[in-house]
Amino acid sequence: MSAASSLASRRMLAAGAVFGAAALPAPAADHDRCSRPKVEISAVQYDSPGRDDRSNRSLNREWMELTNTTHHSVNLDGWTLEDEFGHTYTFDHYRLAGRATVRIHTGLGRGTRTDLHQDRRHYVWNNDSDTATLRNDRDRLIDRESWGHHRGGRH
């Protein structure tokens, strides 16, 4: 076989391999990745460590974390975080960077890029059971996290 025909054969094999790979169905994991929310409730501290004395320090030890799972920033302006009893926090002029996490504290404080505050004087998240619901500015469900007797139950 000549060098020219050998080169032509290798090119045809390489082209066939590329075409064949492109024609194969994507694995199920790829479809799951597309359906994952861009922003998710990633951690919850619903039982403030120490005494529940409603001090600002204790209130701020109760928090909810949201994580942006994409590489692109997400504008959270108008999004809401709500408990079962309708206590609602609305995000105001906040953009969550790609692959970033923000912690939303219950008590009073100054907001930063990584920490926001609901500016409440009472606890929001119940220690025994509760459900946190995250909705976008169009009131669409983005994520939900439950604990206590509701876990895995009512959503």
Secondary structure, DSSP 8 states (H G I E B T S, - for coil): --HHHHHHHHHHHHHHHHHHHHHS---HHHHHHHHS-SEEEEEEE-S-SS-----HHHHHTSEEEEEE-SSS-EE-TT-EEE-TT--EEE--S-EE-TT-EEEEESS-----SSEEE---SS--S-SS-EEEEEE-TT--EEEEEEEGGGTTS--
